């Protein structure tokens, strides 16, 4: 994420209140923009269209299908998100910029093939969905799988506001077309969604191809075992899978779900609060991006430069202490800002549900989900530090713990009854955060020794 770090540092050098607001706003938009905008767009479509433009069951089918598209595409693209990020970072460090786009296109091809096989298999057993609807679902899924890969490159570019406005235009257009075009049922909604995702995906791809000229079309160097780290495949996959596992458990347990369309199920008691809660991630993500990608990244870079350039041991110790301090301050500030956000949202939760015309029986679950989502931001920051320190196997253990914990505890919470719904997700994030902090503390203790051993 070095690109946005450089841009944020440039903004902060203005040393004014407006520059601080601009930096936080930019960090929040880039860090959580795609996810938050998609949630807001879907909520708007649901609230404004249900019973007015479309029958309620059509809107329900559309929202459930899009949720599955989002979940599946994030999990599949997670196979290559971290792997590709590290590989591209190495290319930039070695000044081999012309290899970036070919490897991006190569990863998109592999991801598309995997996505096509999985989505094709699922749609093949969906007997009540029409062929035209299947084609629309399939197309949108492939676009989303590639879109998440393309987004990881956006941090290395300078036109952040253009990127954000492109996202706003695409999702805004989706809402407008859904409400004002003649209703064509579920197929029309799916076609509108796919069309807007195509605009977003190809607009992003255009920016990347324009900024990184290439000397060939496609390359698979990112899969070369001598040039890449395959542990990052599991890290990215397990993180995205772990985030969604509790939802899948609630979707496919008979006690908490029902069939919406063919094989696709939903849990109305669980889905609505958790997706509203994810809107609370914006302040924490803004601080996460701003502090981790400026203060901590800068001290981390200086530490490893000192090691490579043969600085004195005292200098290396001093730089490590500064890095540890920057890490502590970053995590503390994330905790402070996200904690304040959590407190305010818990205070306003009832008003939020009333404003959205949502039954107050969801209130308790919304409280629990807000805590879980806030803790998830801390988990992300801990994993980010581990990736900077190249502690890939520690990150792998932590993501595996999160995935297993979320799956097991979701089942346990259902068995305990409705009062305990959501606690599986929140407790998993709490345990993962605590264990992650303990692991980070241990890693910083012997960082010099581990770093010098890696130089051998």
C-alpha positions, -999 to 999 in steps of 0.1 A, spaced: 0 0 0 30 23 -4 13 44 -31 -14 58 -8 12 61 20 32 85 -2 1 105 -11 -11 107 24 23 119 37 23 146 9 -12 158 21 -1 158 58 29 180 50 5 209 44 1 208 83 -33 223 84 -67 212 97 -81 209 62 -51 187 51 -57 165 81 -94 161 72 -85 155 36 -60 128 46 -84 110 69 -112 113 43 -90 99 15 -78 70 37 -113 61 46 -126 63 10 -98 41 -4 -98 17 25 -135 10 27 -150 28 -2 -159 -2 -24 -175 -22 4 -193 6 20 -207 20 -13 -219 -14 -23 -238 -18 10 -253 17 8 -264 11 -28 -280 -22 -20 -297 -8 11 -310 21 -10 -323 -2 -37 -340 -23 -10 -356 6 8 -368 26 -22 -378 -2 -46 -394 -28 -25 -432 -28 -30 -429 3 -53 -409 -6 -83 -405 -44 -77 -424 -70 -57 -408 -77 -23 -398 -112 -33 -379 -100 -64 -359 -75 -43 -352 -102 -17 -339 -126 -44 -317 -99 -59 -302 -88 -26 -295 -124 -16 -279 -132 -50 -257 -101 -49 -246 -110 -13 -235 -144 -25 -217 -128 -55 -198 -105 -31 -189 -133 -7 -178 -158 -33 -158 -133 -54 -140 -120 -23 -131 -155 -12 -119 -166 -46 -99 -134 -54 -85 -137 -19 -63 -165 -32 -42 -140 -52 -48 -106 -35 -19 -108 -10 3 -129 -33 -1 -104 -60 4 -74 -37 37 -88 -24 48 -98 -60 40 -63 -73 58 -47 -44 89 -67 -53 86 -56 -89 84 -20 -79 114 -23 -56 134 -39 -84 121 -12 -109 105 -38 -132 73 -18 -137 67 -32 -171 60 -67 -156 31 -54 -135 2 -53 -160 11 -87 -176 11 -104 -142 -22 -86 -133 -38 -99 -164 -24 -133 -158 -38 -134 -123 -72 -122 -136 -72 -151 -161 -65 -177 -134 -90 -161 -111 -116 -160 -139 -111 -197 -147 -115 -207 -110 -145 -184 -106 -161 -199 -138 -156 -235 -126 -172 -228 -92 -200 -205 -103 -207 -228 -133 -211 -258 -109 -234 -239 -85 -255 -226 -113 -257 -260 -130 -276 -274 -100 -299 -243 -98 -329 -257 -117 -354 -229 -111 -332 -200 -123 -337 -192 -159 -308 -195 -184 -307 -157 -190 -305 -151 -153 -277 -176 -150 -257 -158 -176 -262 -125 -158 -252 -140 -125 -221 -157 -141 -210 -125 -158 -214 -104 -127 -195 -129 -106 -165 -130 -130 -164 -92 -131 -164 -90 -93 -137 -116 -89 -114 -95 -112 -125 -62 -97 -112 -71 -62 -78 -80 -78 -77 -47 -97 -85 -27 -66 -53 -37 -49 -34 -18 -75 -53 14 -69 -32 23 -39 -1 27 -61 -18 54 -82 -22 91 -77 -57 98 -89 -75 87 -58 -104 110 -60 -111 100 -96 -112 64 -85 -136 72 -57 -159 92 -80 -158 64 -105 -171 41 -77 -198 67 -67 -208 70 -104 -211 33 -109 -231 25 -77 -252 57 -81 -260 47 -117 -270 13 -104 -295 29 -80 -309 53 -106 -313 26 -133 -330 2 -108 -356 28 -97 -363 46 -130 -360 19 -157 -391 -1 -166 -391 -31 -142 -379 -63 -159 -380 -85 -128 -350 -103 -114 -332 -105 -148 -334 -67 -152 -319 -61 -117 -291 -86 -124 -283 -70 -158 -282 -35 -142 -259 -48 -115 -236 -65 -140 -235 -35 -163 -225 -12 -135 -198 -36 -123 -185 -38 -158 -181 0 -159 -163 0 -126 -140 -29 -134 -129 -17 -169 -126 19 -157 -102 8 -130 -83 -14 -154 -79 15 -178 -62 36 -151 -38 8 -143 -29 0 -179 -24 37 -186 0 42 -156 20 9 -160 31 4 -197 39 -33 -205 60 -50 -232 38 -81 -234 1 -90 -228 1 -116 -201 25 -133 -177 24 -159 -149 56 -150 -131 36 -144 -100 31 -182 -98 69 -189 -101 79 -206 -68 113 -189 -70 98 -154 -71 67 -156 -48 54 -168 -15 26 -193 -17 18 -190 21 2 -157 11 -23 -176 -10 -36 -194 21 -35 -161 42 -56 -142 17 -80 -171 12 -84 -179 49 -89 -143 59 -118 -137 34 -133 -171 41 -130 -165 79 -149 -132 76 -178 -149 58 -180 -183 75 -204 -172 102 -227 -159 76 -226 -192 57 -233 -211 89 -264 -190 95 -275 -193 59 -274 -231 58 -286 -240 93 -323 -249 92 -330 -231 125 -318 -197 112 -324 -197 75 -349 -202 47 -347 -207 10 -349 -175 -11 -342 -187 -46 -332 -222 -55 -300 -232 -37 -294 -197 -23 -306 -192 13 -306 -163 37 -310 -155 73 -330 -124 78 -325 -126 116 -287 -124 111 -280 -107 77 -295 -72 82 -277 -63 115 -243 -75 104 -243 -56 71 -255 -24 87 -228 -29 113 -201 -31 86 -208 6 78 -191 13 112 -158 2 97 -152 35 79 -136 56 108 -114 27 119 -103 20 83 -94 57 78 -71 56 109 -58 22 98 -48 34 64 -35 68 76 -13 55 105 -3 21 93 6 33 58 24 65 69 39 64 104 45 27 108 54 20 71 79 48 72 97 36 104 96 0 90 112 11 58 140 29 77 147 -1 99 151 -25 70 172 0 50 195 3 80 199 -35 81 206 -37 44 231 -9 44 251 -22 74 242 5 99 256 3 135 238 -20 160 229 10 181 212 27 151 193 -5 143 181 -9 179 170 28 179 151 24 146 134 -8 159 123 11 190 108 38 169 90 12 147 76 -5 178 64 29 191 48 37 158 31 4 158 18 9 194 6 44 186 -11 33 154 -30 4 170 -39 26 200 -53 53 178 -73 27 158 -86 14 191 -94 49 203 -112 61 172 -131 28 165 -140 26 202 -155 61 201 -173 52 169 -186 20 185 -199 39 216 -217 65 195 -233 39 172 -245 18 202 -260 50 216 -277 58 183 -285 22 173 -322 24 181 -326 57 161 -307 41 132 -331 11 131 -361 34 134 -348 56 105 -343 25 83 -378 13 94 -363 -19 108 -378 -39 136 -362 -31 170 -360 -68 177 -327 -66 158 -312 -42 183 -294 -66 206 -278 -84 176 -268 -51 161 -249 -42 193 -230 -75 192 -222 -71 155 -209 -36 160 -185 -49 186 -174 -77 163 -169 -54 133 -149 -30 154 -126 -58 166 -122 -69 130 -104 -36 122 -79 -44 149 -74 -78 135 -67 -62 101 -41 -39 116 -23 -67 134 -22 -88 102 -9 -57 83 20 -54 108 29 -91 104 30 -87 66 53 -57 69 76 -78 92 74 -107 67 59 -129 94 38 -148 69 34 -180 89 23 -161 119 -3 -144 98 -13 -178 84 -18 -191 119 -39 -161 129 -61 -163 98 -66 -200 103 -75 -194 139 -101 -167 128 -116 -190 102 -119 -220 125 -131 -200 154 -158 -182 134 -171 -214 119 -172 -233 152 -185 -205 174 -212 -196 149 -225 -232 153 -222 -229 191 -241 -196 192 -270 -211 172 -271 -241 195 -273 -218 225 -303 -199 211 -313 -165 196 -299 -145 225 -264 -156 216 -266 -150 179 -236 -129 168 -215 -137 198 -195 -163 178 -183 -136 154 -176 -111 181 -158 -136 204 -137 -149 175 -125 -114 166 -117 -107 203 -97 -139 207 -79 -133 174 -71 -98 184 -57 -108 218 -36 -137 204 -24 -115 176 -12 -88 200 7 -114 220 23 -127 189 33 -92 177 49 -85 211 70 -117 208 80 -109 172 92 -75 181 113 -88 210 137 -108 187 132 -88 155 169 -79 151 179 -116 154 153 -128 130 161 -100 105 198 -108 105 191 -145 102 170 -138 71 200 -120 55 221 -151 55 
